[in-house]
Amino acid sequence: MDFDFKTLLVILVVVLIIFGGKKLRSIGDDLGHAVKGFKKAMNDGDKEESTSTRQIHSEGTDAEFPESNKTGDPASKSNRSA
């Protein structure tokens, strides 16, 4: 399907006759805002994706919980034997 300049001009004139100048202008504005919003949403999605995939780097030490290290705690005894 090959469109040359004459074909595009005829299509534009027919659309202009059907919709009118004011309506065609508002359709163009709405389409422009939609494309702008779509691009913004795509950029925001890329930014969110790049920040959510960051990994937390460990300093090499585990957290110590003094409550579980008590010798009288039955839960700590079962954890040590496992």
C-alpha positions in Angstrom: 0.0 0.0 0.0 1.9 3.0 -1.3 0.7 6.5 -0.3 2.0 9.4 -2.3 1.5 13.1 -1.6 -1.7 13.4 -3.6 -3.4 10.5 -1.7 -2.5 11.9 1.7 -3.7 15.3 0.6 -7.1 13.9 -0.5 -7.4 12.0 2.8 -6.7 15.2 4.8 -9.3 17.2 2.8 -11.9 14.5 3.4 -11.2 14.3 7.1 -11.3 18.1 7.3 -14.7 18.2 5.6 -16.1 15.5 7.8 -14.9 16.8 11.2 -14.3 20.5 10.6 -11.4 22.6 11.6 -12.2 23.1 15.3 -12.9 19.5 15.9 -9.8 18.4 14.0 -7.7 20.8 16.1 -9.1 19.4 19.4 -8.6 15.8 18.2 -4.9 16.7 17.4 -4.5 18.3 20.9 -6.0 15.3 22.6 -3.9 12.9 20.6 -0.8 15.0 21.5 -1.6 14.9 25.2 -2.2 11.2 25.1 1.2 10.5 23.4 2.9 12.8 25.9 1.3 11.0 28.9 2.2 7.7 27.4 5.8 8.6 27.1 5.9 10.0 30.6 4.4 6.8 32.0 6.9 4.7 30.1 9.8 6.8 31.5 8.4 6.6 35.1 8.0 2.8 34.7 11.7 2.5 33.6 12.8 4.6 36.5 10.8 2.6 39.0 12.0 -0.7 37.5 15.7 0.4 37.8 15.3 1.5 41.4 13.4 -1.6 42.5 15.9 -4.1 41.1 18.8 -2.7 43.2 20.3 -5.3 45.5 21.1 -4.7 49.1 24.7 -5.4 49.8 25.6 -7.1 53.0 28.5 -5.9 55.2 29.4 -9.6 55.9 28.0 -9.8 59.4 24.7 -11.2 60.5 22.5 -9.6 63.1 22.8 -10.9 66.6 19.7 -11.3 68.8 20.7 -11.5 72.5 17.3 -12.8 73.5 17.8 -16.1 71.6 21.3 -16.6 72.9 20.1 -17.2 76.5 21.0 -20.6 77.9 17.6 -21.0 79.7 15.6 -20.5 76.5 14.3 -23.9 75.2 14.0 -22.4 71.7 17.7 -21.5 71.6 18.6 -25.1 72.7 16.7 -26.6 69.9 18.3 -24.2 67.4 21.8 -25.1 68.6 21.2 -28.9 68.3 19.9 -28.6 64.7 
